Amino acid sequence: MQRHLSYSGLRALRDDASVNESEAEIDEELIEIREESLYRDLLDLEEMVVQSMTQTSLTEKSMVASYGAGLSEVTLGTEA
């Protein structure tokens, strides 16, 4: 049995398809925004870690030098 749709029925189907397509586009845009934010945050975190490690290294070297030990006598960042 073949089903015939009225003009309003066809229009409703088209509108539903448009809504679904619009929602999919919005979802894709939201995913892109979230990914951009995550990657930006990751880069910021990486930069903070590098800065922290550099500062720690400089502080350790400064402390070693202030105690009169030569750098050749101390190995920083390793366990014996």
Secondary structure, 3 states (H helix, E strand, C coil): CCCCCCHHHHHHHHHHHHHHHHHHHHHHHHHHHHHHHHHHHHHHHHHHHHHHHHHHHHHHHHHHHHCCCCHHHCCCCCCC
